[in-house]
Amino acid sequence: TIPLLAEQLPLRILLADDHLVNQKVALQILKRMGYRADVASNGLEVIDAVFSVHYDVILMDVQMTLMDRLKATRRIRQEYENPTEHPETERPSSTQVSSGNT
């Protein structure tokens, strides 16, 4: 059998995309790798989720309703600039995901 990446590198993942089809495809890909992910449908939900649960990685669509990836990322970084409340080691990594439909 092929070892799952999640067994080698366990991660808590937040998937942020406002298109249901993209969410389903991404979740299926992650599942094949052994991961499960929480889902946010817009940037405001990302902000709420990030400060409620620690995520290792955020996979975030660039263009989302209510708040896009750039604004959400700026807001998260501003919050984590206070080392007393949010130690640097706790800040999640964020990466852009796109379906290529622009």
VMD Tcl script that draws the C-alpha trace (Angstrom):
set ca {
  {0.00 0.00 0.00}
  {1.02 3.58 -0.58}
  {1.59 5.51 2.66}
  {-0.61 8.54 3.07}
  {1.10 11.91 3.34}
  {-1.01 12.73 6.38}
  {0.63 9.87 8.25}
  {4.08 11.34 7.57}
  {3.08 15.00 7.99}
  {-0.05 15.48 10.08}
  {-1.63 18.91 9.53}
  {-4.72 20.77 10.63}
  {-6.03 22.36 7.40}
  {-8.51 25.12 6.67}
  {-9.83 25.23 3.10}
  {-11.26 28.59 2.03}
  {-13.22 28.81 -1.21}
  {-16.59 30.31 -2.04}
  {-17.44 27.84 -4.83}
  {-19.04 24.58 -3.70}
  {-17.62 22.55 -6.61}
  {-14.07 23.76 -5.86}
  {-14.56 22.89 -2.19}
  {-15.66 19.36 -3.06}
  {-12.77 18.78 -5.47}
  {-10.18 20.11 -2.98}
  {-11.65 18.08 -0.13}
  {-11.52 14.94 -2.25}
  {-7.86 15.54 -3.15}
  {-7.00 16.14 0.49}
  {-8.92 13.01 1.51}
  {-6.87 10.90 -0.93}
  {-3.77 12.22 0.82}
  {-5.24 11.22 4.19}
  {-6.30 14.69 5.30}
  {-9.57 16.23 6.33}
  {-10.12 19.97 6.31}
  {-12.46 22.49 7.80}
  {-14.13 24.73 5.23}
  {-14.70 28.49 5.11}
  {-16.73 30.08 2.33}
  {-15.38 33.62 2.56}
  {-12.64 35.69 4.13}
  {-14.70 36.65 7.17}
  {-15.26 32.96 7.97}
  {-11.50 32.44 7.60}
  {-10.82 35.14 10.20}
  {-13.34 33.61 12.62}
  {-11.95 30.11 12.13}
  {-8.27 31.06 12.46}
  {-8.81 32.72 15.82}
  {-11.00 29.88 17.10}
  {-8.86 26.88 16.13}
  {-5.14 26.56 15.42}
  {-4.48 25.61 11.79}
  {-1.14 24.57 10.42}
  {-2.10 25.46 6.85}
  {-4.76 27.59 5.18}
  {-5.52 26.84 1.53}
  {-7.30 29.97 0.38}
  {-8.87 31.05 -2.92}
  {-7.76 34.49 -4.06}
  {-11.18 35.88 -4.97}
  {-13.89 35.27 -2.40}
  {-17.02 37.09 -1.38}
  {-17.12 39.49 1.59}
  {-13.32 39.47 2.03}
  {-10.68 38.25 -0.44}
  {-7.50 36.34 0.35}
  {-5.28 39.42 0.44}
  {-7.43 41.27 2.97}
  {-7.91 38.17 5.11}
  {-4.18 37.44 5.09}
  {-3.33 41.03 6.06}
  {-5.81 40.86 8.93}
  {-4.41 37.56 10.20}
  {-0.84 38.88 10.05}
  {-1.82 42.06 11.91}
  {-3.33 39.99 14.70}
  {-0.27 37.76 14.93}
  {2.10 40.74 15.16}
  {1.28 40.88 18.88}
  {3.66 38.19 20.20}
  {2.04 38.16 23.62}
  {-1.34 37.00 22.31}
  {-0.18 35.02 19.29}
  {3.32 33.56 19.41}
  {4.99 33.46 15.98}
  {5.11 29.68 16.06}
  {1.32 29.54 16.09}
  {0.75 31.58 12.92}
  {-0.58 29.30 10.19}
  {1.01 29.09 6.76}
  {-1.23 30.35 3.99}
  {-1.14 29.58 0.32}
  {-3.14 30.66 -2.68}
  {-5.35 28.20 -4.48}
  {-7.10 28.89 -7.73}
  {-9.22 26.88 -10.11}
  {-7.79 28.91 -12.99}
  {-11.21 30.36 -13.83}
  {-10.58 34.10 -13.70}
}
mol new
graphics top color blue
foreach p $ca { graphics top sphere $p radius 0.5 }
foreach p [lrange $ca 0 end-1] q [lrange $ca 1 end] { graphics top cylinder $p $q radius 0.2 }
display resetview
